[in-house]
Amino acid sequence: MTKLFLLQLLLTFLVGSTWIYLTVQSGLRFGSKISGFIAGLPSTALLSFFFIGFTQSPEIASDATTIFPLAMAISGTFLVIYAWVSAHGFWPGMATSIIAWFGLSVAVLWLRPSHFGINLVVYAVSMVIAYIILAKYIPVKSVPNTRSSPSGKHTVARSLFGGFIITLTVVIAKTGGPVLGGLFAGFPAMFISTLLISFKIQGLQFSRAMAKPLLVTGMITIAVYAVAMKYAYLSTGLYWGTLLAVCISAVSAYLTFRFILPKLT
């Protein structure tokens, strides 16, 4: 384990913990929509692909995104299953959705689809279907605020726990090779941590209500970031490519926040 990889783990832990803390605090103040929006912004995917490019090459990082759209599609399915099954309790919903994620991921690893364009089309179609199911067939409404206000130490502790879960994902991605790394870059570690901590602090209904904004924001902004990064890394290199991809993703995040998020119920 090199010093550089340890630095990656440290940055991932700090960014993941901070992201979850901001998500929880926004939920306490603004409700499930804004909380889900923040949790859905690119964070761990940004770090994962950046360090692949830094430790190996921008070309390898670009290649690792080939399977990433399918990983995001599976994560979207994860959210739909969670919102559906969690009507019977948080743990049944979480367990079922995680099992489904692993099952679909094994199928993707077995098939090893290698055409980025086709993977992107599959992702887009699956996300439209996932949104329709969440919007039309699963009766989960946005929650405006929380029922309780936990202490600062309590929130920080849970955020650090969430950061630890996200860091474990990076370890698996690092040790599993480029295909598994690309797949695990889309592992819903941020979603799992956020849903779990929101459930513990704000209740089941709030946690379920976050599924829709997580789906909309995460599936749009993270996918936009990955597509932008795939081509920006090849044309402008690692650092400028990362900056360009972040800027493009920021534009998509603003448009999502301004025009799509307010329409969610």
NORNOR-V865585 format. One record per helix or strand of 3 or more residues. SS is the DSSP state (hx for helix, st for strand). FROM is the first residue (numbers start at 1). TO is the last residue. If there is no record, write none. Layout:
ss = {SS;SS}
from = {FROM;FROM}
to = {TO;TO}
//
This chain:
ss = {hx;hx;hx;hx;hx;hx;hx;hx;hx;hx;hx}
from = {3;32;44;58;90;116;152;177;189;204;238}
to = {30;39;55;88;111;137;175;184;202;236;263}
//
